[in-house]
Amino acid sequence: MAEYTQAETGGTLQRPEGLRGIAADLSSDQRAFKNVSWGKAMMWIFLLSDTFVFGCFLLAYMTARMSTPVEWPNPSQVFALHIGGHELPLILIAIMTFVLISSSGTMAMAVNFGYRRERGRTAALMLLTAVLGATFVGMQAFEWTKLISEGVRPWENPWGAAQFGSSFFMITGFHGTHVTFGVIFLLIVARKVWRGDFDTERRGFFTSRKGSYEIVEIMGLYWHFVDLVWVFIFAFFYLW
């Protein structure tokens, strides 16, 4: 198998010339995955499978919306809030999106400080991420309560196509479940980081080898995936 060669100066890798260079490019991903830990590889496999599930849900939603002869409800009207005598379309959804995207930033910083082995900052940022995630779930619960009180059900709604209710509860509920489980695991890992379990190799769930904070990065992969999925839900369900 062709491999990259070490340069004589600078300590960088040089690409071989000709066909050997092409072979090195094609085999580079295979060599890279040999160094991936079991936990990280399993998380990537889980995220890949979850991508197909969410993709099927969104495809089913788009198929139902485009095929139904009944008028589809207007999201700006359905998800509007009445504040101070004014109707503000999608204001709650905009705040929810801002909160969840902000949590991606705090999670990224937590991963950064985790690899620096700064326990206090890592735990604090993970806790902040969990708080933002819980805030998102709370606002989603408020959104569900509002729509249910207005007559939206999985089989009907007062604004038009009956498929709207089933699509809404299925897609947002499945995503909200992911966020909820993410918040729970963030709190568990943050507590272990704060106690120093990853420095003393204290036995228990989610404790990796001594001095390794890789579990924080694995949690970051999951959390960024959840945030990315919400961007697609926001675009297809609320803006379309």
N, C-alpha and C positions, 0 to 999 in steps of 0.2 A: 504493500500500500504506500502510495506517495505521501510524503509528509512535508510540512514547512520546515525549512532549515534555519538554524540560528545565524544571525548576521555576525560578522566579525567585530563590528562596532555598534555601540548603542544597545546591545542586548535585545534587539527586536527580531521578529520572525520574518523571513523572506519567503516569498512565494516561488516555488520552482518554476522553471521555464518550460514551455511547450506542453505536451500531453501530460507530463507529470504534474504540472501546475493545475490543469483541469481536474485530474484525479484527486489532488489534494483538496480542491474546493468542494468537490462532490462528497468527499468523505469527512469533511471537517465537522459536520453536525453529528456524525456517528461517534467521533472521538470526544466531542464535547459532552454528549449524554453519558459517557462512561464515568464522568466525574460528578454527575448529579446525584444528590442523596436520595435515599428511598422515600423519605417523607415528602420532599419537593416534587419528585416524579409522580407520586401518587396524587398529590394535589393537582398537578397539571392534568393528569388523566381524569380526575373528578371534574375539573373545570371544563375540559373538552366535552365530557358527556353532558354536563349541565348546559353547555352552549347549544347542543342539539335539542335538548328539552325546551329551552326558552325559544329557540328558533322555530320549533314546531308550533308552539303556542302562538307566536306572533304571525306565523304563516296562516294558522287556522283563523286568527282574528281578521287578517286582511282578506282572506277568502270569504268569510262570513259577511264582512262589511261590503265587499264589492258585489256579492251575489244576491243579497237580500233586496227584494223590490220595495220594501218599506223604507221610508226616509230614516237615515241614521241621525241620532241626537247630535246637536252641536256642542262640542266640548266646552267652548267659551261660555255657553249658557248653563250647561249641566254643572260645571265645576266653578262657577262664579260664587263669590261671597258678597253679602250685603253688609257694607261697613260705612257708618255715618250717612246712611241714606243713599249711598252710591253702590252700584253693582260693579265689582272688580273681577273681571274674568281671569281665571287661572292664577290668582294671586297666591293661593295656598300651595298650588303645585310648584310655582316658581320658588317659594320659600323652601319647600321640601327638597327641591333639586339643589338649591344653594347649600343647604345643610349637608346633604349627602356628598356633594362634590367637595365641600370643605373637609369632610371627614377623611377623604382620600389623601388630602395634603397632610393632615395630622398623622395618618397612618404611615405615610412615606417618611416623615421625620422620625417616627418611632423606630422604623426599621434602620434608619441611618444611625441613630443613637444606640440602637441595640448592638450593631456591629462595632461600635466604639466601646461597648460594655459600660455605658453610663446608665446604671440601673434606674436611678431616680427619674431622669428625663424620659427614658423609654417607658416606664410604667405610667408616668403622668400623661404622656401623649396617647398611650393606648387607652387609658381611662377616658381621656377627652374624646377620643374616637368613639368609644362605646356610648358616651353621653350623647354625642351627635347622632349616632345610629338609633338610640332609644328615642330621641326627639323626633326623628323621622318616622319611626313606627307609631309614636303617639299621634302625630299629625295625620298619618294614614288611617289610624283608628277613628279620628275625628271625621275624616273624609267619608269613611264607610258609614258611620253613624248618621251623618247628614243625608247621604243618598238613600239609606234605608228608610229614614224618617220621611223622605219625599216620595217613597213608593217604589224605589228601584229594587227589583228582585232578580235572581238568576233566570227567571222565565218571563219577566215582563218589566216595563218601565213606562212612566207617563209621557215620555218624549218621542217615542217612535219604535224602532226595531227592537224586538224582544231579545235578540242575540247580544245586545249591548250589555245587559246586566251580567249574563254568564261570562262574557269575555272579560269584563272589568274585574269581577270578583276572582276569577280564575288566575288571571295574569298578575294583578297587583297583590293578590293574596299569596301566591307562590313566591313572588319576589319579597314580600314582607316577611314571610317565614324565613327566607334566607338571611335577611337582615337581622331578625330576632336571634337566630342561632349564632350569627356572627357576633352580636353584642354579648351573648352569654360566654362564648369562647374567648373573646377579647378580655372580659373581666377575669376569667380563670387564668389566662396567660399573664395578664398584668399583675395579678396577685403573686404569681410565682416569680415574676421578674422582681417585684418589690421585695420579696422575702430572700432573694438571692439564690433561688433553687438552681439556676443555671451556672452559678459560680461554685456552689458546693456539691453539685451533682446529687442533690437531694432526690430520693426515689419518689416516684409518683407518676401520674398521667402527664403527658406532654413535656417531660423533663428529658432533655437531650444530654449529650456528653458535656463534661465539665468545660466551661468557658465558651460554649457555643450558644448563640442566640438565634439559631436558624429558625426555630419555631415562630419567632416574631416575623421573619420574612415570609414564612408559609402563610401565616395569618394575613399578612399584607397582600399576598397574591389573591387570597379568597376575597378580601374586602374590596380590592380594586376591581375584581370581576363583578361583584355585586353592584358597584357604582356604575361600571360600564353598561351593564344590562339595563339599569334604570335610564340611562341616556337614550337607549333604543326604545324603551317603553314610553318615555316622555315624548319622543319624536313621533312614534307611530300612533300612540293612543290619545295623547292630549293635543298635539299640534296638527294632526292630519284632519 
